[in-house]
Amino acid sequence: MTYQVDAATDGLRRMSACSDASVDPARCLIILVDPYSTGCMVGQEIKKRGYPLLRVWTKGFAAEMKTDTHVPLSCRDLTYVADVDDLPEWSLDDLVAAIEQAAREHAASIGQPRDYYTIGGCLAGGEAGVDMADLLSEKLGVLSNGAEGDFANRRDKKVQQDLVRRTGMRAVRQACGRTFAEVEEFLRTEPFPVVLKPTDSAGSDGVKLCQDLEEAKEHFEHLLTVEAVNGGFNDQVLCQEFLRGKEYVVDHVSRNGVHKTMMVWVYDKRPRNGSQFVYFGMIPVDPQSPEAQALIPYARGVLDALGMAHGPSHGEFIITKDGPCLVEMNCRAHGGDGNWAPLGRALTGGKYCQIEATAAAFLDEEEFKAIPNEPPSPLKAHGLEVNLVSYSKGKVKSMPGFDIIKKLPSFVQLSPATSVGATVNYTIDLITSPGCVVLMNNDNKVLERDLDFIRYLEEINGLFNYETKSEPLARPSAATFGLGSLPELPAEKKKAAKHRRIMSIDRPSMVRIMSQDRPELRGGLMKRFTTVDASKEVVVVVDPYSTGCVVVQEIQSRGYKVISLWTKGFSEDMKKHVPLSCGSMNYHAEVTAGDNLGETTRELYKAAGALRIVACICGGEAGVDMADQLSERLMVRTNGAQGAFKNRRDKKVQQELIKAAGLRSTRQCAGKKLSDVEQFLQTESYPVVLKPTDSAGSDGVKLCHNYEEAKEHFELLFEVDPVNGGSNTEVICQEYLRGKEYVIDSVSRDGVHKTMAVYVYDKRPANGAAFVYFGMVPVDVGSTEAKLLIRYTNRVLDALGMKNGGTHGEVILTPTGPCLVEMNCRVQGGDGNWRPLAKALTGGYSQVEACVDAYLDKKAFASLPTIPPSPAKAFGQEVILVSHAQGDVIGTPGYDDIKELESFVYLETGISKGCKVEHTVDLVTSVGSVILLHEDEEVVKRDIATIREMEKNNELFELKQSSRLMGAVSTMNFKNISLADRGMD
């Protein structure tokens, strides 16, 4: 309400304090200036003691801040005698007159004399009200901190540091100005990062950590153009040194210069999601601890320096190597909607917290005197405030994690910062925290267990269910890892390519590192000769890339020449896809396939010259069909290409063949146009899998959650080029198989199948994606699941007519038994980086050697065991690197640390200095692959744990730090608070 000033009226009586026993509380009016957040809870406590309240809103205070959004749920029914808005044209005298007039009018409205009320106190209800509360209280002659001299600007962050420095206490280096020129010298000489903030900001409003001069200048200019959160505009910006050390909060309440410590807290800050400072919570500190004993006297000295004689204060400090140093003193109660209040009371024994003590300081001197100078030691309860951290993003469909948290034994209060229909982002600062939880328990073990469970919920993305979106189902064995984001395509190329394939050969930043100090990995290659003189014979390898190059060099090591045959349309870039372990490739000849099989055969004979062609092997997925056709034409060992076997690489044909053999297969439908598969997509349960029928491994494979997504991806697949070149001619739609996913690597000769290895994919939810690959783990072939998988896979190979060569089968163990995902009719991909691991597990051989044996050495193949040894001869696995952060890479310190791991064998990544890294949600956004191997299982486990901890703490990469919000948790406003039913106030 706006009151007109009546200059003719007499003033109300004022009291220097309300603690006189003769005073009737109902007649002692308390003024709250800008009451919001915890200020409302202080008002509620005053009202409970029988004192009426009058609310004053300062000039320019934001209308949105006056709404219930910023009023704690427990205070929504708080009433005031009157509301008085300080009008722009009013002086302080005008405001006082309006307050008195409002009090008289209310007295008359309740049938009391106009001079019924006495003004007994005036205090700030929030940060924006501090200056006016000081002015008003001094003017009204009630308890006041005063507003004379420097104390008129005690809320100013620069003034605070200047006042502290005058006393000889540690203060921050700083510069302040209205123009950038006034702070430029400081910014050019002060080591970065530096903190920039408005001089009179409310808590975290506008506070940023800037990493360089350019960022600092940009933020300086930004602050002078934006409106402050409480209204009005910033007219000065403060630049300060960045204090390094743990950050603490010390809450006090004062009366007549006697400062009583309510609580000491420490912020739990950790690096997450690419940010160096993510708040995980606020933990109480024992007041007798060395840290508290250093902080408490320093904080009280700061209060004296600022002239803070009365009322609540909330100081933020960092313990530097030089001792405690003020960050800022908030001359009002601890914020955060007072969510901490139940915990604060419990920690002191259930009697008081800063809210009750503030009321006592203004209303009851004897009660204030009875409050201890410090909280009890040890504290009377176990508890903390937990800031929730999101490792994912998406539009919230439901919040099951919140319901679970409310059922925890230690649960006291939940304040969500999001709701159904809102968008949650990765937590990188306080603004992106999805909420706050207060936990408390008499049993510290129960408290720790509940805290660990909340952290577990966060890590598995269990807090929220998001609206669904298409998810890639790429598999590690078919991909090149850690390629990150590519530079933007030129405009002319964007039109020609709606979707860009990411391959290692596109990346000049590709990094491959192999251990040079593991003697057990260097074993010389055994040369085997299957004829009188292998040097007179030649092997044709079709499309040798990735592991195909490793196969080529194994063949060459046995004395054979090799002709590389490139299929028509095979990508020139893919021809350069050569593993690090292979170095440069040398062929007897390179031939490009002709227009027909006859022409190709003639070209091969011409290239072979006097050499006899003794085998024709596929060197990669794109070469499977040609290798089958050519080997049949050349009359060497072959799988044949007659009948249905002509298209055995076709995913749809594979499922039809195994179904005809009586094996478990997927429900499916394929087509060249949407109408061919529409009925299937409208009747099959979602999600469903869509992929090209002849894709290379994971190329184009997607999990779609509804018909619209499936339709969109179906049409997309006909617009993009496959990774190996050419174009997609048919798309297959399949049921989504639920269960663990396995890899079975085999080698066959004349229909005799020998299992080389069984692996299980380590898939977990991360960064909001349901299926993120964390690694590929060997499975003991003596296990029940391995026995089921091997038997099933051998029958699949028979059904597909796969009698010769290497195969790489992907199978899901469903509730109804093993079911084929797809059979790759070639050796496992991934550049053969797994070869040292495979050889160690078997004690000397891998799929590479066995594949060459199958074609060129009958005796050697016969001597190979049908399955690998059980238990394996060593321990190890492939670890797929997962990024929990995003940003521009300026360093890769984690690579050096990984290289030093005792079990390290190999690292491949596409992320290097200058690249952009993203949150890992699929294989394209994975950041690398590491092979670990050791004879001691504990060493491998320890090294895996080390890598996972590095990922979690953002230690793989040094990222360019953008400006970050640096405000404290206590300033945050949450909504929709949920309380445990514990009979607490």
N, C-alpha and C positions, 0 to 999 in steps of 0.2 A: 504494500500500500504506500502511496505517496502522501506525505503530510505537508500541508501549507504551514509555513513558519509564522507563528503569532508572537510578535516581538513584545506585546504588552503583558504577556503572562509571566507569573512569578515562577522561578525555578523550583524543582523538587529538592527535597532534602537528600544529602549524600552522606554516606558512612564510609569511614576509612577502612572498616572491616565489618563483616557480618557475624563475628564470633561472639558478640555480646549476648549473654543468655537472655537478656530482656527483650531482644529483638524477635519479633514475630516473623518467621521465615516467609509466611504467605505475603507479607508486605515489603519484603526485601527483594527488589527487582535486580536480576542479573542480566547483563547485556552480553550477547554472543555476537561477535563480528565474523561474518562469512562462515557460518557453521556448516560443514560438510564432512564426510568421512568420519574419522574418530572424533572430531569436534562435536558431532551429534551425540555420540556416546557420553562425552563429558557433560553435555547439556542434559541428557537423560538422567545421569547420576545426580546432577544439581536439582533437577525437577523431582526426583525421588525423595530428596531431603526437604521438599516442601517449598522450594523457592521458585517463583515465576520467572519466565525467560522472555526477553525481548530480543528480536533478531534484527541486526543491521547488515545491510548489503552495501559493500563499498562501491565507489564509482567504477564503472566499467566492468564489474564482475560478470563473467559470462552467464547468460541466461541458462545455458545447458547445465552449468555447474550447480544451479539452484534446484534442479529437478531431483526426483526420487532416485534416479540412477546413482547419485552420489551420496545417498543417505543409506546407512546400514539397515538391513531388513528389520532388525529389532527396534529401530528408532523411527519407523515410518509413521507411528501414531503420536510422535512428539509434537506438542502444541506450544505456541508462543502467544504472549499477551498482544504483540503487534509485530509487524514487519515494517522496517523503515529503510527506504532506499536513499542513499546519499546522492543527491542530484548533482549533475556536473557543475551547476552554477553556485552550489552552496559552499559556504565557508565552514570551518569547524564549529563556530558558534551557531550557525544555522542548523547544523546536524544535531547539536545538543538540544537546541530549542525544539526540533522536530521529535526527538526522542521523548522529551518531557511532555510534549503535547500528546503524543501517542499514549503515554502512560496515564495521563489524566483522563483522556477519552475512554480508555478501557476501564479505569476505575469507576467512572460515571456509568458505563454500560452494565456494570455488575452491582449497581446500587450503592457504591461506596463514595466517600468524599473524594474530590478531585486530587487532593494531596495524599491519598491513601498510600501510594507507593513511595518507598525510599530506594534510591539507587545504591546498591550495596556492592557491586562488582562489575568489572568489564574485562573480558578476556577474548583472545583470538580463538575462533572456531576452525581455523584452517590457515594455511600459509599466507594466502592473500590478505587475511585480516590482521596480520601481526602489526604492521605499521599503524593502522588506524586504531587498533586496540590500545597500543601504547599512547597514542595521542589522546584518545578519548578518556582512558583511565586517568591520565595525568590531569586533563581538563576537569574531570568530574571529581577529582580529589579522593578516589578510591585507590586500593593497592595498585601500584603501577611500576613498570620498569623505566618509565620516563622516556622522553623523546628529545632531550636536549643535546646539543653538540653532535658528536659522532654517533651517539646512541639513536639519533633520529633515523639513521640508515643501518641499524644493526642487522637487518635482514639482507643487506647488500653483501654478496660473497667477497668482493674485494675489500670492503670496509672490515669485515670479520677478520680477514687475514692480516690487515694492517694493524688492527687493535691487538691481536694476539702477538704479532711481532714486536710491538712496543713493550710488551711485558718481558721480552727476552725468551719467550717460548718458541719452539719449532713452528714455522709457518711455511707455506708453499711459496716458491718463486712465481711471480705473476706480473701481468701487465693488463691494463684495461683501457678501453677507448671507445669513442663514438664513430671513429673512422679507422679504416685498416692501417692507415699511415701511423697512427698512434701506437699500434702494437707490432708493427712489421719488424722493428729491430729485435724485439723480444723473440718473435717467431723464427727469425733467422739465426739466432744464437742459442736458443734453448734446444736441447736434444729432443727429437721426436720419439714417441708420440707425445702430443700435448692435449690438454683438456680445454674445450671451449664451452662456455655456457653464459646465459644472460646473468647479469649481476643480481637481479632480484627474482630469479626463476622460482617456481614452485617445485621443489624436489627435483625430479628428473627432467623437468620440462626443458627441452632444447640442449641438454648436456650431451656432448659428443667427444669421443676420442678420435683425434685426427692424426693420420700417419705421416703427412708431409705438408709442406708449405702450401701447395696447391689446394689440398683438401681443406686446410685451415682457413685459407682465404675464402673459399667457396662457402664454408659453413658460417664464417663471420658475416658475410654479406647476406646469407640466408636468414640469419637470426634477426637482422635489422628490418626484414621485410615481412616476417610472419607474426601473427597474433599469438600472444602467450596463452597457455591453456586456461588461465583464470580470467582472461580478457586483457585488453590493452596491448600496447606494442613495446618491444624491447628498445631501449635507447642507448644501452651500453653493452659491450660484450667483454667478458673476462677470459683471458688466456692464462692457463696455469701449467706448471710442471706436472707430469704424470707420476703420481706417487706409487712406488712398487712395494708391495707387502700385503699382508692379510688385512681385510677391511672389517671394522667393528662398528657396532652401534652401542652408544651408552645413553640410556634414558634417565632423566632426572626430573624431580619436581622441587621447586624452591619456594621459600617464603622468607622475606627479610634477609636475603643473602645466605640463608642456610640451605645447602644443596643436599638432597637425599637421593641416592642412587636407587632407581627402581629395578633396573636390570642391565646386564651387559650381554650383548649378542655378537656372534661372529657370522659373517656371511660365508656360506659354502659356495664358492665360485670355481667352475671348472671349464676347460675348453670343450666345446661341443659344436657340432654342425658347422664348423668353420669359423666360429667365433671364439676368441680367447677368453671371454668372460661371460659365461652363462650362469645365472643364479640358480642354484639347486635348493637353497633353503637358508634358514636363519636359525642358528643353534645357540642356546643359552650357554653362557660361560660362568663357571664358578667364580664368585666375587673375590675369593682368596687366591685365585690362580695368579701366577706372575704377570700374565697379560692384563688381567683386570686391575691388579694393584698398580700397574703402570698407567693404565687408561683413566681410572677414576680420578686421581688427583689432577691429571692433565686436563680432563674434561671440566672439572670444577674450576680450574684456573682459567679456562676459556670462558666459562660462564661469568666469572668475575670480570674478565677483560671486556666482555660485551655488555656489562651492566645488567645482566639477567638476574634480578633479585627475586622475582616472583614468577610462579607458574611452571608449566611443563616445558621440557626441552628434549630434543631428539638429535643428539650429536653423532656425526659420522666421522670416523677416524681410521687412519691406516697406521699400523706399527711399522715404521721404516727401520732401516739399519741405524738411524739416528734417534730412534724412539718414536713415540706417538706424534702424529701430525694431523691437524684438523683438515678434513675434507670440506665440511660445512656444518654449521650449527643451525638446525631448524628450531625456531623459537616458538614451538607449539608442540602438541602431543604427537607421539608416534602415529603415523598414518596407517594406511592399509585397511581402512574401515574398522580398525580395532579388532581384527580377526585374531590377533595374538592375545587378547585380554584373558580368555579362560586359561590359557597356558600360563600367562604371567601371574595370575592369582594362585594357580596350583604350585608354581615354583616357589612362591613366597609363603606357602602354607595355607593358601585358600582365603586369606584375609584381604589382600589389597593388590592392586596393580597401579599403573600410572593414572588410570582414569579416576579411581577413588581418591588417590593421593592429591590429584589436581583439585578436586572438589574440596578436600580438606584444607588445602593450602589457602583457598580463597574464603572458605566458609567456617572453618573450625580449627582455630589455632592449637587447641589442646590435642585434638585428634592428630594434627600434623606432627606435633612434637612427639607423639607416641610411636610414630612410624620409624622403624630402624633406619640408621644412616645408610646401610647397605642391605641387600637381600641376604638371607641365611646361607651359611656354608656348612655342609653341602646343601644344595638346593633340595627342596622338599618333594620334588617329583622329577620324572624323566619325560622329556618331550621336546618338540621342535616344530618349526614351521617349514613345510615342504613346498617348494615351488615346482610345479609340474613342468616337465620338459618333453616336447614333442619331437620325435625323430621321423615324422612323416608329415604329409600335407594332403589336403583334400577337403571336399565339402562334406560336412558331418551329417550322417544319416541317423546315427544313434550314439549314445555315450555309455556303453555297458561298463566300462572301466570305472566310471564314477559311482555306479551302483555297487560295484564290488568294494571299492574303497570305503564306502559308508558302512560296510559290514565288518571292517577290520576291528579287532579288539581295542586298538589304540586310537580309533577315530574320534575326533572331537568336532571338527568343523571343516566344511568344504566350500570354497568360494570359486566357482567356475568363471573363467573369463571368455567362454564360448558357449554356444548353444546349437541345437539341431538346426540345420540349414545354413549355419555360418561356415566360414572357411578357416581351417586350421593350417598353419604354416610351420616349417621347421623352427624350433626355438633357437634364436640367436641373440635375443635380448629380452628385457622385461615385457616389452609390448607383445612379443610373440609367445609368451608363456601362456598355456591354456588354463591355468588356474593355480589355486593355492590350497593346501591341506594342512590342518593343525592336528598333530598326533600327540598323545600323552598316555603314559601308562606307569603304574607303580613298579612294574617289572621291566627293567631295561632290556632284557633279552626279547621280550614280546615286542617292545617298541622297535628294536633293531630288525626283527623278523618282518614286521609290518612295513617298515621303511624299505627293506630289501624287496618286498613284494611289489610295492609301488614302482620302484626302479625297474623291476622285471616287467611289469605291465607296460611301462614306457618303451622298453627296448623291443618288446614283441609287438608294438603298436596296438596294445590291448585297450587303450583308453577309449578309442573311437572306432566306429564302423563308418566307412566313407561310401558315398555314392560310387558305384562301380564304373570302371573304365577298362578299355582294352589293355591286356597285359601281354608282352612278348614272352614266348616260351622257348627262347633260344637256349641251346645246351652248350656247356663249356667246351666239349670236345670238338665242336664244329666252328668255333669262333676264335678270333684273335682278340686277346684281352687288352683292356686298358687303353682304349683308343680315344676316349674323351670326346670333346666337341671339336669339330673341324672349323676352320675359318669359313666365313660367309662366302657362298658361291657368287661369282660375278653375275650381274643381272641377266646377261645374255645366256648364261648356262642354266640359270634358275628356270627359264622357260622350257628348256629342253629336258630337265630332270626334276620331276615333282618330288622325288625322294632320293636322297643321296646315300649310297652305300658306303659304309666306313670300313676300310681295309688298312692293314698295316702299311701297305706300300704307299698309301696316301700321306703317311706321316713321316716327315723328316725327323720328328722327335722320338721315333721308336727307340726304346732302350732295351737291350738284351744283355744280361750279365750271367755268366756261368762260373761256378766255383773253379778256381785254379789250384786249390790246395787240398783236394780230397783224393789221395792216391788210389782209394778203392774204386774211383769212378773212371780211372784212366786206362783200364785193362785193354790191351791191344786187341785188334780185330783178328779173329781166327779166319784164315783163308781156307775155303773149302772148294775143291775142284770136282765137278761131277762128270767131266769128260776127260779125254786124254789131254786135250789142250784147249782150255777155256778161252785163251787169247784169240782163238780162231772163230769164236762164237759171239753172237750179239743178242742182246735182249731189248725188245721194244717196250718202253714205258710210256703210257698214254697220259698226257697232261700231268707231268710230275711237278707238284708244288706242295708246300707244307711237308707233311710226313713222307709224301712221295719222293721228295729229294733225299730223305734219309734212306729210303729203300734203294734208290738209285746208287748211292754211295756204298751201301752194303753189297750190292751186286758187283760194283766195280772193284771192291776190295777182294773179291774172289777171282778176279782176273778177267771178267767179262767186259766187253764193250757195251755201251748203252746208246740206243737211238731214242731221242725224245720225239714223240709224235704229238703235235698240238692239234686238237680238234678244231673244226671250222668255227670261227666266231669266238674262240676262247680269248678272254681279255688279255691284252698285252701287259697290263699291270699285274695280273695274276701270275704271269710267267716269271715275274721278279720276286714272287713270294717264296723266298729261300730261307730256311731256318739258320740261325746264328751258328749252330753246330756244324753246318755244311759248308760255310764259307762260300766260295764261288763254285758254280757248277760247270763241269766240262763234259760234253757229249761227243760221241763218235760222229754224230750228225743230228741235225734238227730238221724235222719234216712237218709240214702242215698238211692236214688231211685234204684230199681232193673232193670233187663233187660227188663221187660214188666210191664204193668199196674197192672196185677193181682198180681205179686210178690210184687210190691210196696204197694198195698193195704193191703196185708197180713202183711207186715212189720209194717205198720202204726197201724193196729188193735192190733198187738202184743205189740207195744210200748204203745198204749193207755191203754191196760189192761182193767180194770173195768170202765174206763172213757168213756163217750160217745162223739164221734166226732160230733161236731155241725156245724162246718164251715171249709172251705178250702180256703185260701186267698193267693194270690201271694204277696211275700215280695220284689220283684225286677223284673226287665225286663226279666231276664233269666227264671223266674219261671212262667211266664204268661201261656204258653201252658200247662205245667204240672198241674197248678192249675185248668185250665178249664177242662182238662180230668179227673182229680181226683175228683173234686167236682161233676161232672156228675156221676162218678162211685160210689162215696160215698153217692149219693142221698141227698146232701145238696144244699144250694143255689148255683146256677151255671149260667155261661154264655153259657155253652154248647160248644161242640167241634165237631159238626156234619157239614158235607158239607163244604162250603167255610169258615165257622166260625172256622174250625179246624186250619186255618192259618191266623187268624185275626191280628196277630202280624206282618205278612209279609207286608212290605211297598207297594209292588206291589199289593197284594190282597186288601189292604185297599183302594187304589185308584180305583181298578176295582169295588169294592162293592159300593162305593159312586157314581161312575159314573153310575152304573146300577140304582141307586136310583134317578137319575136326578140331582145330586148335582155337582157343579163345582169341577173338579178334574184336576190333572196335566197330561200333555202328558208324556208318559213314555214307556219304553221298558226294559225288564229284560232278563237275560240269564246266562247260565253256561259257555259259551265260547264267545269270542269276535265276532265271526260270527253271533251270535244270536242278537247282538245289533248294528252291524256295520252300517246297513242301517239307523237306527235311528240317530246314531252319525254323519252320513255324511249328513243328511237332516235337522236335528233340528238346530234352531238358537242357537248360543253360546252366553254366557256360558251355560253349562249344569251341573246338579248335579249328582254325582255318589255316591252310598252307598250300603252296603250289605242289602239284603231284610229283614233280621231279626236282624239288628244291635240293640245294646242297646243305644238308644238316639243318641248321636253324633258320635258314634264309626265308624270311617272309612269314614265319610261324607266329600266330597270334591267338591268345585266349580272348574270346569275345563274350560279353555278359548278357547281351540281348540282341534282338533281331536287327535293330538299326545299326549297332556296332558291327555285326557280322556282314550286313549288306555293304557298309562302307568299306570294310577291309577286303571283301570279295572284289569289289570294283577297283580298289587301289592296286591289287596284285596284278591286274592286267595293264596297269599304267606304268609300272616300274620294271626296270631290268633286273633279272636275277644276278646274284653276286658273281657268277661265273660267265656272264654274258648271255646273249640271246634274249628270249622273252618267254614269259609264262603263257602256256596254252590252255591250262586247266587248273582249277582250284578244287581241293578236297576239303569237305567239312566233316568233322569227326566228333564223336562223343568225347567228353573230357574225362580222362581216366584219373581216378583218385587213388593215391597210394604212394609209397616210396618209389623213387626212380633209380634204376640200375643201368649199368653199362656192362656188357659181356663182350670181350674181345676174343675172337676165335681165329684159327687158321685151319684150312681144310686141304686135303689132297685126295683125289679120287673118292670123294664122299666120306672120308674119315675126318671127323671134326675134333680138333684139339683146342681146349679152352686155355687161353693165354692169361687172362685176368678177369676178375669180377670187381666192379667198383660200385659204390653208392654215392649219389649226389647229396651233398650237404646243402639243403635248401631251407631257408628261414625267412620269415617276414622281416623287412628292414626298410626304413625310409618311406614307409607308406605302401610299399609293394609287397604282395603276398608271397612271391617266390623269388628270392634273391639267392643266387648261387654263392656259397661260401667255400666250396671245395669239392674235391672228388676223392673219396676215401676207399682204400682197398678193403675187400670183404673176404674173410677166410672161406676158402672153397669147401671146408668141412662143415660149414654152418648149414642149417636147414634151408634158409632162403637161397643160398648159393646152389645147393643141390637141385632145388625146384627150378631155378632160373637156368642152370646149365642144361638140364634135361629138356626144358621147353625150347631154349634157343637152338639146340641141335635139331629138334624137330622142325623148327621154323626154317633153318638152313636147308633141310631136305625138301620142305614144301616149296622153297624158292629156287630149287635146283642149283644151289650154291655148293658145288663140289670141290672147287679149287680156289685158293687164295685167302686173303685176310678179310675179315668182316668185323663190323663194329655195331653191335645191336643195342638198341635202347628199349628197355622193358620196364613196365610198371607192375609192381606186385599189388594187385587189387584184392579186395575181399574175396573175389571168386577165383583167385589164382593169377599167375603171370599173364600179361597181355602185351603184345608188341606195340611199341610206339612207332618205330621204324627200324629197318635194317639197312645200314650203310654198307654197301658191297665193296668195301675197301678197308684199308687199315685205319686205325684211329688217327684223327687229325691233330690239331694243336701243335703243329711243327715237330711232333715227336719229342717234345720236351719231357714227356713222361718216361722215355726209354730208360734212362739210368735208374729210375725208381723201379720200373718193371723188372729190369735185369737183377736188381738187388733182391726183390721180393722172391724171384724164382731161383736165385742162386746162379744166374749166368745167361739167361736168354730172355728175349722179349718178342713181341709180335713181329717186329721188323725182321729179325734173323729167321724166325719160323716161317714167315711168308716167303722169303727167298729160298729157304730149304724146300718148301712145298713145291716150288716150280723147278728148282735146279739140283736138289740133293735128296733123293729118295731115302737113302740110308739115314741121313741126319734127321729127316723128318720123322722117320719111324722110331728113332731113339728118343724123341721128345715125349714126356709124359702126357697122358690124356688131359690131366688137370694140373695146375701148379701145386707145389708142396703145401701141406697144411700141418703146422702153422707156417706162415711165410718166413723167409730167411732174414728179413729185416723189417724195419718199421718206417713208414713215411706216408706222405700224401701230397696231393696238389692243393695248394691254398689259393683261393681266388680272392684278390684284394678288394675290399669294399670301402667306399668313401662315405663318410658321414658328414661331409662338408662340401661346400662349393665355393669357387672363386678362382682367381688368376694365380697360377703357380709361379713363385719367385725362387723356390728352392725345393730340393727333394732329399732332405736329411734322412728320411726313413729308409731310403734305398741302402745307404751306407750301413745303417744299423742291421738291416735284414741280411746283408752280405756277411756280417760278422757272426750271425747265428751259427751254432755248432752243427746244425743239421742242414744248412743251406746247400742247395745244389744249383738252382737256376732261378732267375727272375726275368720276366718279360713284362714290359709295360709300354704304353704309348703316351704316358704322361711325363713331360719334362718341363724345364723352365720355359715359361712363355705360353704354356698351354692353359686351357681352362678346364678345371675339374668340376664334376657335378655330383650330386647325391647319387649313389648307386641304387638304381631301381631295376636294372636288367643287365645283360651282358655288355651291351654297348656302353653303358655308363660304369662298368666295373673298371678298376684302375690297374689291373695287372694280375699276373699269375706267378706263384712261387712254388717250386718243388723242394720239399724237405725230405731228408732221408738220413737214417742213423740206425745203428745196431741196438741202441738203447731207446725203448719206447718212451721213457720219461723225458729224454732230451727232446724228442719230437713234440710231445705234449707241451713242454715248457716253451718251446720256440713258437708253437702255434698260439699259445696264450699271449706271448709277447707281441706277436703281430696283431692280434685282436685288440690288445690294449692300446697299441699304437694307433690303430684305426679309430678307436673310440675317442682317444684324446687328440685327434687331428695331428698326429706326429709324423705321418708319412710325408706330408708336404708342408712347406712354408707358403702360406697364401698371402697375397697382398691384402692388408687389412683396410677395409673401408671404414668410414666413420661409424662408431658404435654408440648406442645409447648407454650412458654410464650411470643412470640413476639407481637409487637403492630400492630394494623390495618394499620397504616401508611406505613408499610414496604411491604404490599401486592401488588402484581401485578395482575391486572385483564385484561380482553381482550374484544374485540368486544364492545366497549363502544357505548351506545345509548344516544343521547342527545335530550332534549326537544327543540322544535323550539321556542326559546324566544329571538332570536337575541343576544345571549350572546357570548362573546369571549371564 
